[in-house]
Amino acid sequence: MKKSILFLAGALVFSIISCKENTKGIITDQDMQKVAAEKELLNKLPKIEFDKTVHDFGTINEGDKVETEFIVNNTGENDLVIADAHASCGCTVPEWPKEPIAPGASAAIKVSFDSSGKPGKQSKTVTLTTNTENGSETFDIKANVLPKAK
């Protein structure tokens, strides 16, 4: 038991002593230049702005199929690519531009909602997979669906 305690104490002392290396000069000017270049690249990424982030269809009847558009603007310095768009429910279908959106340009994302079998308050999220800094962007649709008469 005493040997184990002595061994652990020795290992602890050794690890403390060995970690006290001279840290001067670890970050070089070259490292700082790389950081500055990466920061500059981040500033040149495409940036996405929506005309709205929520669309409320209001009160609709169960079985109605409704559509809206979200306009995306690329306010960044490089082409905006939307690689994928998916909704939180199969009743909501987004259609997105497959071509890159140039800096300063806009494009529409059409979203359709099928209220069949969805009575009550509904809230669905659409997630875009993009080449923006976040890597994904979201917006929502809402509706109050009146149930079919029985």
C-alpha positions in Angstrom: 0.0 0.0 0.0 2.8 2.4 0.9 4.6 1.5 -2.3 1.5 2.4 -4.3 1.1 5.7 -2.6 4.8 6.5 -3.1 4.5 5.5 -6.7 1.4 7.7 -7.3 3.1 10.7 -5.5 6.2 10.2 -7.7 4.1 10.1 -10.8 2.3 13.2 -9.8 5.5 15.1 -9.1 7.0 13.9 -12.4 3.9 15.0 -14.4 3.9 18.5 -12.8 7.6 19.0 -13.5 7.4 17.7 -17.1 4.5 20.0 -18.0 6.5 23.1 -17.1 8.1 23.5 -20.5 9.1 26.9 -21.9 6.0 28.1 -23.7 7.7 31.2 -25.2 7.5 31.1 -29.0 4.8 28.6 -29.4 2.5 31.0 -31.3 4.4 32.3 -34.3 3.8 35.1 -36.7 2.9 32.5 -39.3 0.2 31.2 -37.0 -1.2 34.7 -36.6 -1.2 35.2 -40.3 -3.2 32.0 -40.7 -5.8 33.2 -38.2 -6.1 36.5 -40.0 -6.6 34.8 -43.3 -9.3 32.5 -41.9 -11.0 35.5 -40.4 -11.0 37.2 -43.8 -12.5 34.1 -45.4 -15.3 34.0 -42.9 -16.1 37.6 -43.7 -16.4 36.7 -47.4 -18.8 33.8 -46.9 -22.3 34.1 -48.3 -24.8 35.6 -46.0 -28.5 34.8 -46.2 -31.4 37.2 -45.4 -35.0 36.3 -45.6 -37.9 38.6 -46.5 -39.7 36.8 -43.5 -38.8 34.0 -41.2 -42.4 33.0 -40.3 -45.5 32.7 -42.6 -48.9 32.3 -40.9 -51.6 30.9 -43.2 -54.2 31.8 -40.7 -57.3 29.7 -40.4 -57.7 27.1 -43.1 -59.9 24.0 -43.5 -58.6 20.5 -43.0 -57.7 19.1 -46.5 -56.6 22.5 -47.9 -53.3 22.6 -49.7 -51.7 26.0 -49.4 -48.5 27.6 -50.6 -46.2 30.5 -49.9 -42.8 31.8 -50.9 -39.9 32.9 -48.8 -37.4 35.2 -50.6 -33.8 34.6 -49.8 -31.2 37.4 -50.5 -27.5 36.7 -50.6 -25.9 39.7 -48.9 -22.4 38.0 -48.7 -19.4 38.2 -51.0 -19.6 34.7 -52.5 -22.2 32.5 -54.2 -24.9 31.1 -51.8 -25.5 27.4 -52.3 -28.6 25.7 -50.8 -27.6 22.1 -50.8 -30.8 20.8 -49.3 -34.1 21.8 -47.8 -36.3 19.7 -45.6 -39.3 20.2 -43.4 -40.1 18.9 -39.9 -43.1 17.1 -41.3 -43.9 15.3 -44.6 -47.0 17.5 -45.0 -44.7 20.4 -45.7 -42.7 20.4 -48.9 -40.0 23.0 -49.8 -38.8 23.7 -53.3 -35.5 25.5 -53.4 -33.2 26.9 -56.1 -30.6 24.3 -57.2 -28.3 26.9 -58.8 -26.0 29.1 -56.7 -27.4 32.5 -55.8 -24.9 35.2 -56.7 -23.9 38.0 -54.2 -26.6 40.6 -54.3 -29.1 38.3 -55.9 -32.4 36.8 -54.6 -34.3 33.6 -55.1 -37.6 32.2 -54.0 -38.2 29.1 -51.9 -41.7 27.7 -52.4 -43.3 25.9 -49.5 -46.5 23.9 -49.7 -48.5 22.6 -46.8 -51.1 19.8 -47.0 -53.5 20.1 -44.0 -55.1 16.7 -44.6 -55.2 14.9 -41.2 -53.7 17.9 -39.4 -56.5 19.6 -37.4 -55.6 22.2 -34.8 -52.7 24.6 -34.5 -49.8 23.7 -36.8 -46.2 24.9 -36.8 -43.7 23.5 -39.2 -40.0 24.3 -39.6 -38.0 24.2 -42.8 -34.3 23.8 -42.5 -31.9 24.8 -45.3 -28.4 23.3 -45.6 -26.2 26.1 -46.9 -22.6 27.2 -47.3 -23.1 30.1 -44.8 -21.1 30.4 -41.6 -23.9 28.6 -39.7 -24.2 25.8 -42.2 -28.0 25.8 -41.9 -30.8 28.3 -41.7 -34.4 27.9 -40.7 -37.8 29.5 -41.2 -41.4 28.5 -40.1 -44.9 28.2 -41.3 -48.0 28.2 -39.2 -51.7 27.5 -39.6 -54.9 26.9 -37.6 -56.6 24.0 -39.3 -60.3 23.6 -38.8 -61.3 20.0 -38.5 -63.6 18.4 -41.1 -67.2 18.2 -40.0 -68.1 14.6 -39.0 
